[in-house]
Amino acid sequence: MDVEGALLEIVQLPVSERVSFAQRILDSITEEMEETSELKLPAEYRSELDRRIAEGDAHPERGIPWEVVEEEAIHRESR
């Protein structure tokens, strides 16, 4: 596989398709790491991550959209 050629094609896709593509790649990495046990987190870390994910899923309105976080970070950086 020619990675550079593939990348040149991917960057020509619309942003929404590139985001979807990136998410699918990250998901495949996560799945593979879980299957091969490369992701060895202590049980208390895994438990805390699971708790935070459940909290976020239960109350999505409490989250801050990435665009807002990004804008605030850019604003702070320019001070």
TAGIUR-V959548 format. One record per residue. N is the residue number from 1. PHI is phi in whole degrees, 0 to 359 (999 if undefined). Layout:
n: (N/N)
phi: (PHI/PHI)
//
This chain:
n: (1/2/3/4/5/6/7/8/9/10/11/12/13/14/15/16/17/18/19/20/21/22/23/24/25/26/27/28/29/30/31/32/33/34/35/36/37/38/39/40/41/42/43/44/45/46/47/48/49/50/51/52/53/54/55/56/57/58/59/60/61/62/63/64/65/66/67/68/69/70/71/72/73/74/75/76/77/78/79)
phi: (999/268/297/297/296/297/298/299/288/297/292/272/289/300/306/299/287/294/297/299/298/298/297/295/295/299/298/294/294/300/300/295/296/292/292/264/61/288/269/252/267/301/304/291/291/299/299/294/298/299/297/293/297/298/297/295/294/286/224/297/292/279/284/246/301/307/301/291/299/299/298/296/293/296/297/296/293/276/288)
//
